[in-house]
Amino acid sequence: MQPRFIPLSDVAELLSISASQAYALVRSGELRAIKVGGRGQWRVETTELESYIERSYAATAQALEEERARERESQRH
């Protein structure tokens, strides 16, 4: 059975980013997480990570489309 929550270190590994970058995603609100335990360790629900990835795909697709539109517009002039 896959765990429901994963530590930020695992998030960082899965996204191939540093632990500080993963923490920055949480601090900025881009990636929802919770603090658990007496030491306040961060955990991310796997569904939240999947949602973040899907939002990132959508944002990237939109940015690429806008870039292509600017290129087409500049070629017309």
N, C-alpha and C positions, 0 to 999 in steps of 0.2 A: 504494500500500500504506500502510495506517495505521500510524503508529509504535507500537511496543510500550510504550515508556516516554515520559512527558511531564513537563516541568518543573513545579514548583509554581506558577509564574506562569500556566501554561496551566490548571492545576487551578483556581486562583483565578478565572480568567476564565470557565471553563466553569460554575462554581458561582455566579458573580456575587458573590464574596466578596473580601475583601482578601488580599494575599499573607500578611500576618501571621495571618489567620484560617486560611488553608490550612496554614501551618506549625504552628499550634496543633493542628489536627486530626491532624497527623503526630506531634507531641510527645505528645499524649494517647493515641495508639494507635488512635484511631478510624479513621484512614486509614493503611494500611500503605504504606511508601515505603522506598527504598534511597538510600544516598549513593554517588555515583560520582565518579570523577576525582580528581585531586590536590587540588582545592579543595573536595571534599566537597559537590558540588551534589546536591540532592535530586531524585529522579525517582520518579514514581508509575506503576505498570503500569496500562494502561487497564482491564484486567479488575478490578483492585483498586478503581479509581474507580467502575466499574459496580457492584461488590459493595457499596461504601459507599453509593451512591445507593439501591440496593435495600433495604439495612438501614435507611436513613433513611425510606424510604416505609413500611416495616413498623412502625417505631417511631412514626411519626406516626399511622398508622392505629390502632395500639393506644392511644395517648394520647387520640385523639379518641373512641374507643369507651369508654374509661374515663370521660372527661368526660361523654359522653351518659348512661352508667349512673348517674353521680352526680346528674345533672340529673333523671333519671327518679325516682331514689330521693328526692330532695328534694321533688319534686312530690307524692309519695305522702304526705308528712308535713305 
